[in-house]
Every structure is written in C-alpha cells, then in structure tokens.
Amino acid sequence: MNRYRTIKNNKTMNHPANNPPTVSSSRRRFLKQAVAASTVFAVPNIFTGSLFGAIAPSNRIRVGQIGCGSIAGYYHFNNLKQMEDVRVVATCDAFKDRGQRMAEDYNKHYGGDFAKAHDDFREMLARDDVDAVIIAAHDHWHVPMSIAAAKAGKDVFCQKPLAVDFSLTGPLRKVIHDTKRVFQFGTQYRSSGPKSRYLQMVRLVRNGYIGKLEHIDLWCRDMSFDQSKYNVKPYGSTTEIPVPEGFNYDAWMGPSEMVPYTSDRATQWGGFHCPETSLGFLAGCGIHELGLAQWANKTDHTSPLRYAGSGTVPDEGIFRTLERWDVNCEYANGVKMRVMDCRTAKTAVGPSLPREWQDGDGVIFRGSEGWISDGLGFCAGNQALWKEKFKSGDEELPVSIEHHRNFIDCVKSRQETICPVEMGIRCDTICHMASIAAKTGRTIAWNPEKEEIAGDPEASKMLTRPSREKWRVW
C-alpha cells in the first residue's frame, strides 16, 4: 500500500535546532545586560520600579500556568521561578499529577504554600488573585484559552503556534484589543538579548547590508524528526486503549472533535502531528523562523498574497498532518519566500551552503548583494557580515533580554510586548495558507486586509474546524 497521499501543483511560482534562551541565573547580571542593551541600541527597555530593590508582595505579578508538560518544565518553570517580581499561584493540567507536581515544585522553590493545582483551567481564570496566565497546553487549546483568559481580565503569554481553527484569530485580536490585555506570542527568537545573532541578522537585512531583500528560503523539522520516540511506527498507534487514570482526556481534547484514545495520541508528538489538535511541525516549529522572516521583511502587519506548492500526508497511523511540504509564497512588496520541510531544504538549499547540512530549522535571506542565514550555526555569503558595525543612521530594533521578562515588564507598564497578537496572527496565517496550498495542490490567493481566501470556497472551508459545544469557552 502506498504510504503517502501525494499532492502536486502544476502551477508553481519562480524562486531562485535551536533551544529557547533561558533567563540569566544572576539578577545582577540581568540588570547589567538590560542597561547595556538600552545604551548600545538606544532603544529603551521597559523597567518597572519593582526591578530595583526589594520586591514587596503587593508588587508581584501573580501568574497561573495552564499546561504543565515538557515545555512548561524545561522552559516556563525554569524562567519564572527566577523572577523575584513573579509568583506562580496556580497550575492546571489535564494530567492531574502533572499540575500537582508543578505546584509542589513552585512551592518548594518559594518555601511556602503559594501555588494551588486546579483540575479545570476555568477555575483558575475565575480567581481574582491571578493577574496573568501562561498557556502551554497543546496547540488546539491556545486560542480558545487565550480568548477566555482575556475575557476574564488576565494578561496572556500564549505558546506557539496560534490557531488550529483560523476563524478564531479574529475574535482573539478583538478581545485582546477590547479588553486592553497584554499578549505575548511564544516565539522566543526575538528575546535573545542585545548580542543575539537573530537580532543582528534581522537588523542587517532590514538595513540593507545584503542589498535589497529579494527571496527567503525557510525550513523546519518534519514528521521524521524524533520518529524513534513514537510508540508505534511510522506514524502513531491507531489501536484504542483505556484512558489512564488521572488523565482527563475529554478536557485534553477540549473543543476538538473527540477521537479514540491511543498510546500516541496525547503525547508530545501526538499533540504536534494529529490533525485534530495541530497543523503539524509546519506551524509548531516553522513558526519560529517565520517570526524572523516577517520581522526582517518588515511585514509583521501582513502576510503573503499567493501560495502554491505540494505536500505529502501519511495515509496510515494517526499522524496525518503534512509530512513533507514545499510551498512558494509571494509578498505584496515583491519578496518571494519558499517554505519547506528540512529534508526538502537539504536538497534545495543545502548544497549552496558552506557547512555540512544538519536537519532542523533555518532561514536564509537572499538580497541583491549577498545572503545571510541562521542555519547551520549562523552563516553568510560573506562571514564578515557578522562583524559589520552599524551606522548611526541605521534602523534600530527593540531589545528583549528574555521572553518572560519582556512579558512581565509589559504587564506592569501596559506597553506592547516584543511579539504582540498581530505579529502572531500574521505568522499563523502563513502556516495555514501554506498547509492549504500543499494539501490542495492549488494556488491560494489570500487577501491580507480582509483576511480571506479569494475565489476558492473549498479551500476557505479548510480555515475552520468543527468544535464541541461543551468546551466553547470563547
């Protein structure tokens, strides 16, 4: 039996692993870095009075953490616990023991009974003593929980990507604006500090150091990445088994259509690759590089107009998001972008790079006078670019030391974060359009102003998902 359903597009357009940063373990070092950043780049960071001197309990931001799985542990917990002006007071997870363990870990760190574990995130949102929430549940819950949190008066740090149901991005934008909530999108590459190569690369592109930007090659890991960790290979078990004790599978599936529970469903990888709960790695990992592409192209407020390409979807197992993809996109400003899985990119762009290929995520900016990339350990057509001194008249960019720090400072100041809701929605748009183009094999015409697909009712239907009324929290 043919393992893949292959979709090809006859109308193609012309085209020519990074770990998230962690907060500094030294408070003093953080302050020195922040002051240095604001001096070097002449762009003021947001400081609040609580950053200097003792932190009064009344000045602490009280945070609730929704989702206590892998990223909550190695990323959110490790950063939030180091912030003297933050107190995590609530946790919640569909796996009851995870929420309880994380509350215990915070309480052990704080030296008291401060964090309470909740079985239902709606109980957390109803608390008056929660100022902000970290949403680290699986992808399909990101936007519904964000909308519910904003309606409850909480500021929101939402993990990437955004919507599985794209029709919810409009309501998300509206509720964030109407309630004047602070929103941080969890793509951390913009929060790597003043010496960040990501920041340097984007600034070089925006200021014309590779000439006029003409083309962007962008790729990320695909379904073959970490395949050895699947319980049943190649693409996840289809055999229904009993739901483990202590796991609220109904809540985990939430607004998505209920499907049988299997050993590969509610796992880190199942959450990424099952179409009921995700768009796949195109959104889950590619969104990081898209955030850089949008930033460098000065298009945080919009997205490409046309998408065309091809892709493959497995026809066995439960992992049936895109397994491979190759999509060409065109911006209104004339820049073209090719979005690929890493195996396609290995053949398409790997031979032109000066270093041995490594599967993972990356982006190459190609200009009229050169190119620069964060791939393969950061490289460029001319390595001297990395030592280039910016001129006094060059455009400056805001400096964010660390993503949680930026969020908390903005919660206090009520200023916009480094990755606000509009930026997140526009990046998310590219993931949806590229996925639809790859699956249908048709050229997709997108209207960024109206945020709708033009002239293709069948493709337009793919933007929305059915939802279970029980979990409609928006």
SVG drawing of the C-alpha trace seen along z (x, -y; Angstrom):
<svg xmlns="http://www.w3.org/2000/svg" viewBox="-23 -59 58 61">
<polyline fill="none" stroke="black" stroke-width="0.4" points="0.0,0.0 1.2,-3.5 2.2,-5.1 1.6,-8.7 -1.0,-10.7 1.0,-13.0 -0.4,-16.3 1.3,-18.1 0.7,-21.5 1.4,-22.2 1.4,-26.0 4.5,-26.7 5.9,-30.2 9.5,-31.0 12.0,-31.0 15.8,-31.5 17.6,-23.5 17.7,-25.9 17.0,-25.8 15.0,-28.7 17.1,-31.0 16.8,-30.9 16.8,-33.7 20.1,-34.7 20.6,-33.0 22.0,-36.2 19.6,-39.1 22.5,-41.5 23.8,-40.2 20.3,-40.6 20.2,-44.3 23.6,-44.9 22.6,-43.3 19.4,-45.3 21.1,-48.6 23.8,-47.8 21.2,-46.9 19.4,-50.1 22.6,-52.0 24.1,-50.2 20.9,-50.2 19.4,-53.5 16.0,-51.8 14.6,-52.0 13.8,-48.7 10.8,-48.7 11.8,-48.9 9.4,-48.9 10.2,-50.1 10.0,-46.6 13.1,-45.6 15.2,-47.7 15.5,-47.0 13.3,-44.6 10.1,-43.2 7.0,-43.8 4.4,-41.0 1.8,-43.5 4.1,-44.4 4.5,-40.8 2.7,-39.7 0.6,-36.6 0.7,-34.0 -1.3,-31.0 0.3,-28.2 -2.0,-26.2 -0.3,-23.1 2.4,-21.5 4.1,-19.2 7.5,-19.2 7.8,-22.9 6.3,-24.0 9.0,-22.3 12.2,-23.0 11.2,-26.5 8.5,-28.2 9.3,-26.8 13.0,-27.4 12.5,-31.0 9.5,-32.1 10.9,-30.7 13.9,-33.0 11.9,-36.2 11.7,-37.9 8.7,-40.0 6.6,-37.0 4.7,-34.5 3.1,-31.5 0.0,-30.9 -1.9,-28.4 -1.3,-25.4 -3.5,-23.2 -3.1,-20.2 -5.4,-17.6 -2.9,-15.1 -3.8,-15.7 -0.4,-14.6 1.5,-17.0 -0.4,-20.0 0.1,-18.9 3.8,-18.2 4.4,-21.6 2.6,-23.3 4.7,-21.4 7.9,-22.4 6.9,-26.1 6.0,-25.8 9.3,-24.1 11.1,-26.9 9.2,-29.6 9.4,-28.0 5.7,-28.0 2.2,-27.0 1.7,-29.6 0.7,-27.6 -2.6,-25.7 -3.2,-23.0 -6.6,-23.1 -8.3,-20.4 -10.1,-22.8 -8.4,-25.9 -11.7,-27.8 -11.5,-27.7 -8.1,-29.4 -9.4,-32.1 -12.2,-32.8 -9.7,-33.7 -9.3,-37.4 -5.7,-36.8 -4.4,-35.7 -3.1,-38.6 -1.7,-36.8 -1.6,-33.3 1.0,-31.2 -0.8,-29.0 1.3,-25.9 -1.4,-23.4 -1.4,-21.7 -1.9,-23.7 -5.7,-23.3 -6.3,-25.0 -4.0,-28.0 -6.5,-30.5 -9.6,-29.3 -7.8,-29.6 -6.3,-32.9 -9.7,-34.4 -11.2,-33.0 -8.3,-34.4 -8.6,-37.9 -12.3,-37.9 -11.6,-37.1 -9.2,-40.1 -5.9,-38.2 -2.9,-39.1 -1.7,-36.3 1.6,-34.6 0.5,-32.1 2.8,-29.4 3.2,-29.0 1.6,-28.3 -1.8,-30.0 -5.0,-28.6 -5.9,-25.2 -9.2,-26.9 -8.1,-30.0 -11.6,-31.6 -10.8,-32.2 -7.9,-34.5 -10.2,-37.5 -12.1,-37.1 -8.7,-36.8 -7.4,-40.0 -10.7,-41.8 -10.8,-40.6 -7.2,-41.5 -7.8,-45.0 -11.2,-45.5 -10.1,-44.4 -6.7,-46.1 -4.9,-42.9 -1.2,-42.4 -0.4,-39.5 2.9,-37.7 3.2,-35.2 5.6,-32.4 8.2,-32.7 11.3,-33.4 13.8,-34.2 13.1,-37.9 14.1,-37.7 17.7,-36.6 19.3,-39.7 21.4,-42.5 24.2,-40.2 21.7,-37.8 22.7,-36.7 19.0,-36.6 18.7,-40.2 21.9,-41.1 20.8,-39.1 17.4,-40.8 18.9,-44.2 21.4,-43.6 18.7,-42.6 16.4,-45.5 19.2,-48.0 20.2,-46.7 23.5,-45.1 22.7,-42.3 21.2,-44.7 17.5,-44.7 15.8,-41.7 14.5,-39.5 14.0,-35.9 13.6,-34.0 14.3,-30.2 12.7,-28.8 12.6,-25.3 11.9,-23.4 12.0,-19.8 9.3,-17.4 7.4,-14.3 10.5,-12.2 12.2,-14.2 12.4,-12.1 10.4,-9.3 12.1,-6.9 10.1,-8.2 6.7,-7.3 5.2,-4.3 4.0,-2.7 6.0,-3.5 5.9,-5.0 3.0,-7.4 1.4,-6.6 -0.9,-3.9 -4.5,-3.6 -5.4,-1.0 -7.8,-2.4 -6.8,-1.7 -8.2,-2.7 -7.6,-6.3 -5.0,-6.3 -6.3,-7.0 -5.9,-10.7 -6.0,-11.9 -9.0,-14.0 -8.9,-13.1 -12.2,-14.9 -10.6,-18.2 -7.4,-17.5 -9.3,-17.2 -11.4,-20.2 -13.1,-21.9 -11.7,-19.5 -13.7,-16.6 -13.5,-13.5 -11.4,-10.7 -10.3,-7.3 -7.5,-7.5 -4.4,-5.6 -0.9,-5.4 0.4,-8.0 -2.5,-10.5 -2.0,-12.7 1.8,-12.8 4.3,-15.5 4.5,-14.2 0.8,-13.3 0.0,-16.9 2.1,-18.1 1.1,-15.7 -2.5,-14.7 -4.7,-16.9 -7.5,-17.1 -5.1,-19.1 -2.4,-20.6 -1.2,-21.8 2.0,-19.8 5.6,-20.9 5.0,-23.5 3.3,-25.6 4.8,-24.0 8.4,-24.6 8.3,-26.7 6.6,-29.5 9.9,-30.4 11.6,-31.0 8.5,-32.7 8.7,-35.2 12.2,-36.1 11.2,-36.2 8.3,-38.6 10.5,-40.8 13.3,-41.1 10.9,-41.7 9.0,-44.4 5.7,-42.5 4.5,-41.9 1.3,-43.7 0.5,-41.5 1.4,-38.2 2.0,-36.9 -0.7,-37.2 -0.2,-33.9 0.8,-30.4 1.5,-27.4 3.2,-24.1 2.9,-20.5 3.0,-18.2 2.5,-14.7 0.2,-13.4 0.6,-9.9 -2.3,-7.5 -1.5,-5.3 -1.3,-5.9 -2.9,-8.9 -0.2,-11.4 -1.8,-12.9 -0.7,-16.5 1.8,-17.4 4.8,-15.0 6.6,-16.9 5.9,-20.3 7.3,-22.7 5.4,-25.9 6.3,-29.2 4.8,-32.4 4.7,-36.0 4.5,-39.2 3.0,-42.4 6.4,-44.1 7.8,-41.7 9.7,-39.4 9.3,-35.7 9.5,-33.0 9.9,-29.3 8.7,-27.3 10.0,-23.7 10.4,-20.8 14.1,-20.2 14.5,-17.1 13.4,-19.1 15.6,-22.0 18.6,-19.7 18.4,-19.1 17.1,-22.5 19.4,-24.8 21.9,-22.6 24.4,-22.3 24.7,-26.1 25.7,-26.5 29.3,-26.5 28.8,-24.0 27.6,-20.4 23.8,-20.1 22.1,-19.4 18.4,-18.7 16.5,-21.2 15.1,-24.7 16.5,-27.6 16.0,-30.6 18.2,-32.2 17.7,-35.9 18.9,-36.4 19.4,-40.0 20.7,-41.7 24.2,-41.9 24.5,-38.8 22.8,-36.4 22.7,-35.6 21.3,-32.7 20.6,-31.4 21.0,-27.9 24.0,-25.6 25.2,-27.7 24.7,-31.1 26.5,-31.7 26.6,-34.2 27.9,-34.6 30.4,-36.9 31.2,-35.9 32.5,-39.4 28.8,-40.5 28.7,-39.2 31.4,-41.8 29.7,-44.7 29.4,-47.9 26.0,-49.5 25.9,-53.2 24.4,-55.9 21.5,-56.4 20.6,-52.7 17.3,-51.5 17.4,-50.2 15.3,-47.4 13.9,-46.9 16.0,-44.6 14.3,-42.0 16.5,-40.2 14.2,-37.2 10.6,-36.5 9.0,-36.1 10.9,-39.1 9.5,-41.2 6.0,-39.9 6.1,-40.7 7.6,-44.1 4.8,-44.8 2.2,-43.6 3.4,-46.3 3.8,-49.1 0.8,-48.1 3.1,-48.5 3.1,-46.1 5.3,-43.1 8.1,-42.1 5.7,-39.6 2.2,-41.1 -1.1,-39.5 -0.9,-41.0 2.5,-39.6 1.3,-36.1 -1.8,-36.1 0.1,-37.1 2.8,-34.4 0.0,-31.9 -1.7,-33.0 1.3,-31.8 1.2,-28.4 -2.5,-27.9 -2.1,-29.2 1.0,-27.1 -0.7,-24.0 -3.8,-24.5 -1.8,-25.1 0.3,-21.9 -2.8,-19.8 -4.9,-21.0 -2.2,-21.5 -3.8,-24.7 -2.6,-28.3 -4.2,-30.0 -4.9,-33.8 -5.0,-35.5 -6.4,-38.9 -4.4,-40.1 -6.7,-43.1 -10.0,-41.1 -8.2,-38.0 -9.9,-35.7 -9.1,-33.3 -10.3,-34.7 -12.2,-32.6 -11.8,-29.1 -14.8,-28.2 -13.4,-24.7 -10.1,-26.0 -11.9,-28.6 -13.7,-25.8 -10.4,-24.4 -9.8,-27.5 -12.5,-26.4 -12.9,-23.4 -16.0,-21.9 -16.0,-22.3 -17.7,-20.6 -20.1,-23.0 -19.2,-21.7 -15.7,-23.3 -16.6,-26.5 -15.0,-29.0 -14.7,-31.9"/>
</svg>
